[in-house]
Structure formats: structure tokens, C-alpha cells
Amino acid sequence: MIFSVSESAAQLRRIRGIDPLLVGALSLAFLFCLQGITWGRVECWNPDQIALRGLRALRPANYMKPPFHTYLNHAFVVWPVNAVLKIARVPTERTKIANSAKLVGSRLLTTALYLGTVALAYNIGCRFYGRFSAAVIGFVLATSAGFIAYAHFLTADSPLLFWMLAAFWFAQQITFAPNAWNYGIAGFLTGIATATKYNGLAVGIALVVAHLFVTRHESVRRIILSRQLWIGLVMAPVGFILGCPTALYEPRKFWHDFIYNYTVTPRYGGQPDRTAYLAALGRIREIVGIPGAVLIITLAILSCLLILRRRDLSNAATRGYILSGAVFLLYISKMGAFPRTVTRFVLPAIPFLILMIGPALQTVERRKWCRRCVIALLAPLLIYNCICSYLIGKRFNDDPRLTAQLWMIKNVPDGSIIESSSSSPHWSKLP
């Protein structure tokens, strides 16, 4: 009985310790993701969706996109739903009634990973910059319409944000506790991020930079031959293999698909062979909006000036800025070198850009009059973000193809043959 009471008291303290600002940010993000969650009714209409793609003996049809999120979605959504159908002995021709459940379940899983992204960014912001900066970072991430839109798609883009920030969280832990556990998990999650989408490998730079922070006073030989560093580096391919195990079974197919994707994706539309750094930076406004892009870039530049003026590598804010800046700059330097740049290519870099505004916000927090001015600027921005996120959900709900599906169910008899294409709803998936 005493154990039970003490356990309840500990649980109550944990509940009281949950930051209401974080709860508010997560609640907003969840509500925006719920609107439009049934878009597609029985299938996702994004042509790049991978969550519901088929598997044959755990093997995907191709490796142009790695299969980890497909495995994750099947494990938590598809296979449990199929198991229920099997237990209930639903006839094969009637299993289409579960397509809606699979779709909504898959979106809820993507939403959960997106909420995890917001929570991780908030925690990282608290660790490096303080609660005020963390709150701003969390609310910007939770309300930016670009993130909300991709949380509705069943692509690897939104889940990738979670795994990259999870790897980054353990990398920043290295600067506070440089033990083998933090090195190993940072490397392992870097591998998982890469198995979610190949460009997730960029977050691995955070592990190396964090290692340089904690070993900066040692010799070059000891820095390179550090046991902890090699644990982290070795765990990255281990994480990738666990996230994409069938690559070992069919290495030739994996390699050919990877090289094809790496070669074709940057110039898929026949773009001339040139860099597109300005185009890549121009995609930022499509994710966080024009007001958000202006404010974030301005604060990131001010933060850079503060860091250069401070020149104190032992300062937590300095370490946070350099770590997030390293990931952002490496990622943009690679994506900007592509002749073809689309919004989803740039999306994974934006959380790290948002983390870079922390030092400026930390300085503002220390001056009450400055803090009031920033809050006065942020309030309209967050309202604007919320309106845009609401309209994003409304666009999903107002998709005319949803009405067309209802018309088909009502007016087309069972067994009819209807011409369809990959850009139209697949009528055969309707129950």
C-alpha cells in the first residue's frame, strides 16, 4: 500500500511537471492535423505515399525510398487491422471495409510522430535557451501550415522530422553527458533517419560536432580515435540495416534503385545542370509562411551575431546554435546543389533553422521591454499561422474527389468496370 501511494505521488509530480505551454502547442498541432484526416476516404492521394505500399516477405517493390516508415506503419496499423479482419473471419471480398480504418490509423501515426517532433524541439530549446525560447520554437513548429500539410500525407517527409530530431536530441546530450550510450543512440537514430529517407543522414553531422565540443582541448589523435566516437559512427549503419534489413538480402537491387534515385531526383523534370540555392531558400516561405520566414531568418542572423560576439563555446546557447546550424547548413548545401528543388526536399532543414533563433530570443527574454515587443510581433504571426493551418485542413476536406467517391458509391452498381488512372481515385478500393 505504501508503494502504491508513493508511486501515485511520483506520477502526480510528473503530471504537474508537464509544461502547459508545450501542452498548448501540441493541442493546436493535433487539432489542425485532425481536420482533413479522412482525406482520400480509403487511400492517400499523394503519389509519393509509402505508408500503405505493399510488402512481399518484408521486401518493398523498390528502394528508391527506404522502407522503414512502411514497416512502422504496417506494424502499428496495417497488420493489426488485418489481424482483426482475420479473427472476425471477414470474407476476402469484404476486407475493403477496413481501408478507411487503415487510412485514418496511418494518419494518426504520422500525427503522433509530428507531435513528437514538436515536443523534441521544445525540449531541446529548453535545454539550450530557456523556456521562453522553447515556447516560441514549439508554437512556430506546431502552427506552421507547411508542417500541417505534410502531416496529412503518408509520405516519409513528416516522420523523417521526428527521427532526425530524435537523433539530434541524443547528439546534444553528448555535450552535457559524453558517454557511450548517448553516442551510440545518436548514431543508431541517425541510421533510422536514413532508413526513413536517405537525406536523413545529414543529421549525423550533429554527432561529430558535439564530439568536437567535448574533446576540443584534446589532441587530434585522441579526437579521431575516441572510442565513444567510433561507437556512434558504427551504430549509424547498424540503425540503417535494422531499418532496411532486406537491403542485405537483395543488395544489387538496393544499390541500383538507390543510384537511380540519387541520379534522377535532382533533375527529374529535365532541369539544366546548375545549382538552386536561392530556390531552396525560397521554399522556406512555403513551409512557415512569408511573415514567419522573415522573422525566423532575421532572428537566426541576429543569433549568429550574438554568438560571434560572445565567442564562448562553453555556453549552452552557443552550442545549441552551432549544432543546429551545422545540420541546417550541411542539409541546405546539399539540397541547394540540386537543379530541381521542391518543398519536401527543404522541409527537414526547417526545424533546425527554427532552433537557430534561440540565442536571440534568450537575449530578448532578459529584457522585459524587448520581450513585450517580441510577444507583440509573435502574437499576430501565430494567429496568421493558425488561420493558414485551418485553411489547409479545409482544403483537404473540400477536395471534390471526396464528393465524387460518394457519387460512385451511390450510383455505380457493384461489379461495374470503370476506367481509372494513377491521378484519379481508385474506385476499386471503395467498399
C-alpha positions in Angstrom: 0.0 0.0 0.0 2.9 2.4 0.8 4.4 1.6 -2.6 1.2 2.4 -4.3 0.8 5.7 -2.6 4.4 6.8 -3.3 4.0 5.6 -6.9 0.9 7.7 -7.3 2.6 10.7 -5.8 5.5 10.4 -8.2 3.1 10.2 -11.1 1.3 13.3 -9.9 4.5 15.2 -9.7 5.3 14.2 -13.3 1.9 15.3 -14.5 2.3 18.6 -12.7 5.8 19.0 -14.3 4.3 18.9 -17.8 4.7 22.4 -19.2 1.3 23.9 -20.1 2.9 25.9 -23.0 4.0 22.6 -24.5 0.6 21.1 -24.0 -0.9 24.1 -25.7 1.4 23.8 -28.7 0.7 20.1 -29.0 -3.0 20.6 -28.7 -3.1 23.1 -31.5 -1.0 20.9 -33.8 -3.2 17.9 -33.0 -6.4 19.8 -33.8 -5.0 21.1 -37.1 -4.0 17.5 -38.1 -7.4 16.1 -37.2 -9.1 18.4 -39.7 -8.9 16.6 -43.1 -7.8 13.3 -41.5 -10.2 11.4 -43.8 -8.9 13.0 -47.0 -8.9 10.2 -49.6 -11.5 8.3 -47.6 -9.9 4.9 -48.4 -6.5 5.8 -49.8 -3.9 8.6 -49.7 -3.9 10.6 -52.9 -0.3 11.8 -52.6 1.6 9.9 -55.3 4.7 9.7 -53.0 2.9 8.0 -50.1 4.8 5.0 -48.7 3.0 4.1 -45.5 0.4 1.9 -47.2 2.6 0.5 -50.0 2.7 -3.3 -50.3 5.4 -5.6 -48.9 6.3 -9.1 -50.1 8.1 -11.0 -47.4 9.1 -7.6 -45.9 10.5 -6.5 -49.3 9.3 -3.3 -50.8 8.7 -3.0 -54.6 11.8 -0.8 -54.8 14.3 1.0 -52.7 14.1 4.5 -54.3 12.6 5.4 -51.0 13.8 3.3 -48.0 11.1 1.2 -46.3 11.4 1.9 -42.5 8.3 4.0 -42.3 6.4 1.4 -44.3 7.5 -1.2 -41.8 6.5 1.1 -38.9 3.1 1.8 -40.3 2.4 -1.9 -41.1 3.4 -2.9 -37.6 1.2 -0.4 -35.8 -1.7 0.0 -38.3 -2.0 -2.4 -41.2 -1.1 -5.7 -39.6 -3.3 -5.1 -36.5 -6.3 -4.2 -38.8 -5.6 -7.3 -40.9 -5.4 -9.4 -37.8 -8.8 -8.2 -36.6 -10.3 -9.0 -40.0 -8.9 -12.5 -39.9 -10.1 -13.1 -36.3 -13.5 -11.8 -37.3 -13.4 -14.1 -40.4 -14.4 -11.3 -42.7 -14.6 -12.7 -46.3 -11.8 -11.6 -48.6 -14.1 -9.7 -50.9 -15.3 -7.7 -47.9 -11.9 -6.7 -46.5 -12.2 -3.3 -48.3 -14.4 -2.1 -45.5 -11.2 -1.7 -43.4 -9.5 0.6 -45.9 -10.8 3.7 -44.1 -9.5 2.4 -40.8 -6.1 1.8 -42.3 -6.0 5.3 -43.8 -7.1 7.1 -40.6 -4.8 4.9 -38.4 -1.9 5.7 -40.7 -2.6 9.4 -40.4 -2.8 9.2 -36.7 0.6 7.5 -36.6 2.1 10.3 -38.7 0.4 12.9 -36.5 1.9 11.2 -33.4 5.4 11.5 -34.9 4.7 15.1 -35.8 3.7 15.8 -32.2 6.9 14.1 -31.1 8.8 16.4 -33.3 7.3 19.5 -31.6 7.9 18.0 -28.2 11.6 17.2 -29.0 12.2 20.7 -30.4 10.6 22.2 -27.3 12.8 20.1 -25.0 15.9 21.0 -27.0 15.0 24.7 -26.9 14.5 24.5 -23.1 17.9 22.8 -22.6 19.9 25.3 -24.7 18.0 28.6 -24.5 15.3 28.5 -21.8 11.5 28.2 -21.5 10.6 31.4 -23.4 12.7 30.5 -26.4 11.4 26.9 -26.3 7.8 28.1 -26.2 8.3 30.2 -29.3 10.1 27.4 -31.1 7.4 24.9 -30.2 4.4 27.1 -31.2 6.1 28.0 -34.6 6.6 24.4 -35.3 3.1 23.4 -34.2 1.3 26.0 -36.2 3.2 26.4 -39.5 0.9 25.4 -42.3 3.7 23.6 -44.2 4.2 21.1 -41.4 0.5 20.6 -41.0 0.1 19.8 -44.7 2.8 17.2 -44.7 1.4 15.6 -41.6 -1.7 14.7 -43.7 0.4 13.0 -46.4 1.5 9.4 -45.8 5.0 10.1 -47.2 8.2 9.8 -45.3 8.7 13.6 -45.0 6.9 14.2 -41.7 8.2 11.1 -40.0 11.7 12.0 -41.1 11.5 15.2 -39.0 10.9 13.1 -35.9 13.7 10.7 -36.4 16.2 13.5 -37.3 15.3 15.5 -34.2 15.4 12.3 -32.1 19.0 11.7 -33.3 19.8 15.4 -32.7 18.4 15.2 -29.2 20.9 12.5 -28.3 23.7 14.4 -30.1 23.0 17.4 -28.0 23.0 15.2 -24.9 26.7 14.4 -25.7 27.6 18.0 -24.9 26.2 17.5 -21.4 27.0 13.8 -20.8 29.6 12.4 -23.3 29.0 8.8 -22.5 28.9 5.7 -24.8 25.1 5.5 -24.5 24.4 9.0 -25.9 27.0 8.4 -28.7 25.6 5.0 -29.6 21.9 6.1 -29.6 22.7 9.3 -31.6 24.4 7.1 -34.2 21.7 4.5 -34.2 18.9 7.0 -34.7 20.9 8.7 -37.5 20.7 5.3 -39.2 17.0 5.0 -38.6 16.5 8.5 -40.0 18.4 7.5 -43.1 16.3 4.3 -43.4 13.2 6.6 -43.3 14.5 8.8 -46.1 18.1 8.9 -47.4 18.6 12.6 -46.8 18.1 12.0 -43.1 21.8 11.1 -43.0 22.6 14.8 -42.8 21.7 14.9 -39.0 24.8 12.7 -38.4 26.9 15.9 -38.5 25.4 16.8 -35.1 27.1 13.8 -33.5 30.5 14.8 -35.0 30.2 18.5 -34.0 29.0 17.5 -30.4 32.1 15.3 -30.2 34.3 18.2 -31.2 32.7 20.3 -28.4 33.6 17.8 -25.7 37.1 16.9 -27.0 38.2 20.4 -28.2 41.0 20.5 -25.6 42.4 17.1 -26.6 44.9 16.2 -29.3 43.8 15.5 -32.8 44.8 11.8 -32.4 42.6 11.3 -29.3 39.7 13.2 -31.0 39.8 10.9 -34.0 40.5 7.6 -32.2 37.9 8.2 -29.4 36.1 5.0 -28.5 32.8 6.8 -28.0 33.0 8.5 -31.4 33.5 5.2 -33.2 30.7 3.6 -31.2 28.4 6.4 -32.6 29.8 6.0 -36.1 29.4 2.2 -36.2 25.9 2.4 -34.8 24.7 4.5 -37.7 25.0 1.7 -40.3 23.6 -0.7 -37.7 20.5 1.5 -37.4 20.2 1.7 -41.2 20.4 -2.1 -41.6 17.8 -2.6 -38.9 15.5 -0.1 -40.6 16.1 -1.5 -44.0 17.0 -5.2 -43.4 16.1 -6.5 -46.9 18.9 -4.5 -48.4 21.2 -7.3 -47.3 19.0 -9.9 -49.0 19.0 -8.1 -52.4 22.0 -5.7 -52.3 22.2 -5.4 -56.1 18.5 -4.2 -56.4 19.0 -1.9 -53.4 22.1 -0.3 -55.0 20.6 0.1 -58.4 17.4 1.7 -57.0 19.4 4.0 -54.7 21.8 5.2 -57.5 18.8 5.7 -59.9 17.0 7.8 -57.4 20.2 9.7 -56.4 20.9 10.5 -60.1 17.4 11.2 -61.4 15.7 13.0 -58.5 17.7 16.2 -58.7 16.8 16.7 -62.4 13.5 14.8 -62.7 11.9 17.4 -64.9 14.9 17.8 -67.2 16.3 20.8 -65.3 19.6 22.2 -66.6 22.7 21.2 -64.6 23.0 24.1 -62.2 22.7 24.9 -58.5 19.5 26.2 -57.0 20.4 27.6 -53.6 18.2 30.6 -53.9 15.3 28.4 -54.9 15.9 26.2 -52.0 15.9 29.1 -49.6 12.8 30.4 -51.3 10.9 27.2 -50.2 11.2 28.3 -46.6 8.3 30.7 -47.0 6.1 27.9 -48.4 6.6 26.0 -45.1 6.4 28.7 -42.4 4.7 31.5 -44.5 6.2 34.8 -45.6 5.8 36.6 -42.1 7.3 33.5 -40.4 10.2 33.2 -42.9 11.1 36.9 -42.4 11.0 36.7 -38.6 12.9 33.4 -38.4 15.6 34.4 -40.8 16.0 37.7 -39.0 16.3 36.2 -35.6 18.7 33.5 -36.9 21.0 36.2 -38.3 20.8 38.1 -35.0 21.6 34.9 -33.1 24.7 34.4 -35.3 25.9 37.9 -34.5 25.4 37.3 -30.8 27.3 34.0 -31.0 30.2 35.7 -32.8 30.3 38.5 -30.3 30.1 36.1 -27.3 32.8 33.6 -28.5 32.1 31.2 -25.7 32.0 27.6 -26.7 31.1 26.5 -23.2 27.9 28.5 -23.3 24.8 26.3 -23.8 23.1 28.7 -26.3 26.3 28.8 -28.4 26.5 25.0 -28.5 22.8 24.8 -29.4 23.1 27.3 -32.2 26.3 25.7 -33.7 24.8 22.2 -33.5 21.5 23.1 -35.2 23.3 25.4 -37.7 25.7 22.6 -38.7 22.7 20.4 -39.6 20.9 23.2 -41.4 23.9 24.4 -43.4 25.0 20.8 -44.4 21.5 19.9 -45.5 20.9 23.1 -47.5 24.3 22.9 -49.1 23.4 19.5 -50.5 19.8 20.2 -51.4 20.7 23.6 -52.9 23.1 21.9 -55.2 20.2 20.1 -56.9 19.0 21.7 -60.1 15.5 20.7 -59.1 14.2 21.9 -55.7 10.8 21.2 -54.3 9.3 22.0 -50.9 9.6 18.5 -49.5 13.3 18.5 -50.2 13.8 21.5 -47.9 11.3 20.5 -45.2 13.7 18.5 -43.0 16.0 21.5 -42.7 13.4 23.9 -41.3 13.2 22.6 -37.7 16.9 23.2 -37.3 16.6 26.7 -38.8 13.9 27.4 -36.2 16.2 26.1 -33.4 18.7 28.7 -34.6 16.6 31.6 -33.4 17.1 30.6 -29.7 20.1 32.9 -28.8 18.3 36.0 -30.0 15.1 35.0 -28.1 17.2 34.3 -25.0 18.6 37.8 -25.1 15.2 39.3 -25.6 13.9 37.3 -22.6 16.3 39.1 -20.3 14.9 42.5 -21.2 11.3 42.9 -20.3 10.5 45.7 -22.7 12.1 43.7 -25.6 10.2 40.6 -24.6 6.9 42.6 -24.8 7.8 43.8 -28.2 8.6 40.3 -29.5 5.4 38.9 -28.0 3.5 41.7 -29.8 5.2 40.6 -33.0 4.7 36.9 -32.4 1.0 37.1 -31.5 -0.2 38.2 -35.0 2.3 35.7 -36.5 0.8 32.8 -34.6 -2.7 33.9 -35.4 -1.8 34.1 -39.1 -0.2 30.6 -38.8 -3.4 29.2 -37.2 -5.6 30.7 -39.9 -3.4 29.2 -42.6 -3.3 25.8 -40.9 -7.1 25.8 -40.6 -7.4 26.6 -44.3 -5.0 23.8 -45.1 -7.3 21.3 -43.3 -10.4 22.9 -45.0 -8.8 22.4 -48.4 -8.4 18.7 -47.7 -12.0 18.4 -46.6 -13.2 20.3 -49.7 -11.4 18.1 -52.2 -14.0 17.5 -54.9 -12.8 13.9 -55.3 -14.4 13.1 -51.9 -17.8 14.1 -53.4 -17.1 12.0 -56.5 -16.4 9.0 -54.3 -19.8 9.4 -52.6 -21.5 9.7 -56.0 -19.8 6.5 -57.2 -20.9 4.6 -54.1 -24.5 5.7 -54.6 -24.9 5.4 -58.3 -22.5 2.8 -59.7 -23.6 -0.9 -59.2 -21.2 -3.5 -57.8 -19.1 -5.2 -60.4 -19.1 -2.3 -62.8 -15.9 -1.7 -64.8 -14.7 1.9 -64.5 -11.6 3.4 -66.2 -9.2 4.8 -63.7 -5.7 6.2 -63.6 -3.0 6.9 -61.0 -4.0 10.5 -60.7 -7.7 9.7 -60.1 -9.3 8.0 -57.1 -9.0 4.2 -57.3 -12.7 3.2 -57.3 -11.9 -0.4 -56.7 -10.8 0.4 -53.1 -14.2 1.8 -52.2 -16.2 -0.6 -50.0 
